[in-house]
Amino acid sequence: MIPANPILGTAFHAVGAAFAALCYTPQRRVKGWSWQSYWLVQAACCWFLLPIIVAWLTIPQLGAVLHEAPRGAMLESFVLGAFYGIGGTAFGISIRYIGFSLTYAIAIGLSTVLGTLIPPLVSGTLGATLSKPGADWVIGGIGIGIIGIAFTGAAGRMKERDLSATASLGGFSLVKGLLLSLLAGVLSAVYGFALAAGDPIADVASAHGAGVYRGNVVYIFSNTGAFLSTLAYCLWLHRKHKTLGEIVELPAGGEKASLPVNWAMAVLTGCLWYGQFFFYNLGHVRMGAYQFTSWAIHMIMLILFSIVVGVVLREWRGSRLATRVAVGFAFSVLLAAVLMLTYGNHIADLATTH
């Protein structure tokens, strides 16, 4: 039994969310590669290699765990993970059209609501869970978080108008980005179901002494499913545009590019993206009575850090003062939501231990 510690759990979620918010920034250094080359390399690192390597390093008797774990749980986690891979790909494309801040607001906002509330609703445990001490803070935190996400999206819409007015919009396309973000939000929420489906596998890992790292074995299936759908799409794009060879040899001419730099940036993206999974698990196992709020805490923090990344990358440059004030207000609301959720979990932990 892993002792509950919601404050430490929230801290781990913060680390994971920071990794997630940063994971797309290396893409700016990639030159001479098509999008599908960059995405395929980072996906192979994040969704295929690292889950296997980290599970091997952290799960005692991994071979025995995989032999004893129920096959149905493996298959279900894998299939649901494949849908998440489609959402992740849509997420990455959306950033090209509407930037970090607005993509995170829409996609992660939708994923927050669906991924937090639907699993306990489906299992029939939501009512009983919310009858425990601290439930009012948890409900309030989720509600405030949704409001903060809406304000973030509104600030992004204001940014679109500002950039259009100054003729500096570039590749900004709200319609394309909105559709992709909605798709990414729905399918990203499926990832929570993929992890829940893998709980029987994690239980076997716990029986073999995995402790707080028990969830790492589930990533072998959920993330490999995501890699399969991503691989299929990237190979289809490579075949369509005849670009697969650029992974090992850059085409002659064009802008100055470096193959080692491209590989390094893609691998760094994959490592950062996997980092969010690793720390999500470390936070999730410590959340106690309101463990289902892990998804909301993690996602809201992800948006918080994505706003910071957007500011550092000067995505809001050229926006009016009112737009910058709006995104600052959204940041404050999201921060309040995280504090409320953490406090609600802390109250439940105190009630359990005293």
N, C-alpha and C positions, 0 to 999 in steps of 0.2 A: 504493500500500500504506500503510495507516494504522498507525503504530507502536503496539505494545501498551503499555499503561500501566494495569495492573489497579487500582492504588491511585487514580489519577485517575478511572478508570472507575467505581469504587465510590463515589467522591465525587459524581459526576454522578447515579448511581442514588439516592443519598441525597437529593439535591435533588428529583429526580422523585418519589420516594416521599413526601417531605414535602408536595409539592403535592397528591398523590393523597389523603393523609390529611386534608388541610384542605379538599378541594374540596366536601364536603357541609355544612360549617359555615355558609355564607351562607344556607342554607335556613331557618335559625332566624329570620331577619329578614323572611322573605316572609310577608305577611298579605293575606288577601282573595282569594288565588288558590287554585284547586284544584291538586292535585299535578301533574296532566297539563299545566297551563299552565307551571308552573315547569320541569318536566322537558323539555318541548318546546323552550323557549327556550334552556336550557342545552345541550341536545343539538345544536341548530342551530349554536350557537357552537363547541362542542367537536368535533363529528363531521362538520360540513359546511364552515363558513366558514373556521375557523382552519387546517385541513389544506391547503386550497387557497391561502390567503394566505401561509402560512409556506413552502410549497413554491415558490411564485412568487418569494419573497424570497431563498431559499437555494439553489435548484437552477438552475445556469446552463442556458440554452437549454431551458427546461422544455417548450416546445412540441415541440422536436425529440426530447426524451427520450420524451415520451408517444407520439410518432409511431413511434419505433423500438422501443419496449418490446413484448414479446410479449403479444398479446391474451389468451392463455390464463392467464398469470400475473395479469393485471388482473382477469379474471373470478373466478378462484379466490380471490384475496385479498378481493374484494368480497363474495362469497357467505359465506366464513368470517367476515368482519367482521359480516355481518348476524346470524349466530348470537351473536357477542359482544355485539351490541346488545341482544338478548333477555336475556343474562346481566347486562348492566349495568343494565337496567331492573329485573330481579328484585333486584339488589343494592341499588338505591336504595329499593325498597319494603321490603326486609328491615330496613333501618336504622330504619324507623318502628316495627317490632315489637320488635327486640332491641337496638337501640342500635349505636353505632359499634364498640365493642371486640369484641363477640361476633360481629357480622356479618363484620368483617374477619378474625377468627380462623378462622371456619368456611369462608367463601367463598374467602378468599385462601389459606388453608392447603391446601384441596383444589386450588386453581389452581396453587399452588406445586409440588406433587408431580406433577400431570399435565402442566403446562406445561413443567417442567424435564426430566423423564425421558422422556416419550413421543416428542418430536421426534427426539432422537438414537437412540432405540430403533427408530423407524420407518425412519429413514435408514440404520440399521445401523452407525453410527459410534460408539456409546457405548463399546463394548469397547476400541476402538483409542484413543479419547480418554482413557479412564481408565487407560491404561497409561503415561501420561506422568508426569513428576515432579510432585509435589504432589497426586496423585490421592487419597491417603489423607486429606489435609486437606479436599479438596473433598467426598468422600463423607461424612466426619465432619461437615462443616458442614451438608450437606443433612439428615443424620440428626438432628443436634442441633436444627436449625431445625424439623423436624417435631415433635420432642418439645416445643419451646418453644411451638409453635402449639397443641398439645394442652393444655398447661398454661394457655394463655390462654383456650381454650374452657372448661376446667374452672373457671377463675376467674369466667367469665361465668355459668356454671351456678350457682355459689355466690352470685353477685350476684342471680340470679333468686330463689333461696330467701330471701335476706336481704330483698329488696324485698317479696316476698309476705308475709313475717312481719311487716313493719312497715306493711302495707296501703298502700304507696306505689308500687305496681307500674305504675299508669297504663295505658298502651297496650302494656305488655310482653306478648308472646305468643310463647313459645318454639317451639310447634309450627309456627305460620305462618312465623316468622322462620327456623326451621331448614330447612324445605322450600325456602323462597326462597333461602336461603344456599347450600344444596347445588346448586340449579339454577344459581345465579350462579357458583359455583366451577367447575362442569364447563364451562359455556359461556364463562367468562372465560379458561379455559385454551386455548380454541380461538383466542383472539387471537394467541397465539404462532405457531400454524399459519398464520394470516392473514399475519403478518409474514414468515414463512419462505417462503410462497407468492409473496410479492412480491420476493424476493431478485433474480430476473432483471431486474425493473424498476430496482432499486437499482443493479445492475451497469451498466446503461445510463447511469444518472445519474452513476456514478463515471467512466465513459468521457468524460463531458462536463465533468468537473472538479468534481463535487459534494463530494468529500472526505468529511469527517466528517458532513456533512449528507445523505448519500446516502439514508438511511432515510426522510427526510421525504417523498419522492415516493410511497412505499408507502402512507402514511397517507391519501392522496387516495382510495385504493380501499378499504382496510380500514375506515377510519372512515366513509366514505360508506355502506358496507354497513351499519354499525352504525346510522347515522342513518336509513336506510330502514326497518328493522324498528322502531326507536323511534318514528318518525313515524307508522307505521301503527297502533301501539298507542295512542299519545296521541290521534290523531284519532278512533279508535274510542271512547275514553273521553269525548272532547269531545262526540261525537255522542250518546252514551248519556246523558250528564248535561247536555247543552245548555250547555256552559261555554266554548266557543271565543271568544265575544265578550269575555270578561273579560281577554283578553290586551291589548286596546286600550282597554277601559273597565271599570273596577271596578264591581261591582254596588253599588247604593245600600244604605246601612245596614250593620249588622254592625260588626265590630271596626275600629278605626282602621287604615287602610292607605294606602299610597302606590304608585301605578303606577310612577313612576320608580325608587323603591327596589326594587320587585319585579324590574323589568327589570335594574337594576344588579346585584342579588344573583344572578340567574340567569346573567347574562353572566359575572360573576366566577366562579361555579361552573364554567362552561364553560372559562374561561381557565385555571383551576387544574387542571382535569382534563386539558386538552390539554398543560399544562406537564409532566405526568408522561410523556407520549409523547415530547415533545421531548427531555427530559433522559435518558429511557431510551435513546434512539438514541445520544446522545453518550457514554453509558456503555458501551453494548453494543459499539460499534465498537472500543473500547479494551481489551476483556477478554482478548484473546489466545487461547491454546490452549484454555482452558476457557470459551469464549464462551457456551456453552449455559447456564452458571451465572448469566448475567445475570438470567434470569427469577426464579431462586430468591433471589438477592441483593436484587433490586428488591422482590419480594413480602414477604420477611421484614422488610425495612426499612419497608415500608408498614405492616405490623402494629405494628412498634415505634413508629412515629410516631402510629398510630391510638390506641395505648394512652395516649400522651402527650396527645393531643387529648381522649380520654375523661376523663382526670384533670383537665385544664384546664376542661372543660365540666361537671365535677362529676358525671359519670355514676355514679361509685362512691360518691357521698354516701349515707349511710344503710347502707352495707355494714359488716359486722363487720371487726374488725382482721385476722382470719384471711384474709378475702377480699382485703383490700388487700395483705397480705403475699404471697398467692398470685399476684396480678397483678404485683407487684414482682419476684417470683422468675421469672415467665414472661418479663418484660422482660429480665432478666439473661441468661437462657438464649438468647433470640433475639439479643441483642447478641453473645454468644459465637459463635453460628452465623455471623453476618455476618463477624466477625473471622477465623474459620477459613476461610470461603470466600475471603475476600480474600487471606489468606496463601497458600492453595493456588494461587490464580491468580498471585500474586507469585513463588512458587517456579518455576512453569512458565515465567514470563516470563524469570526469571534463567537458567534452563536453555537457553532459546531464544537469548538474546543473548550467552551466554558459551560 
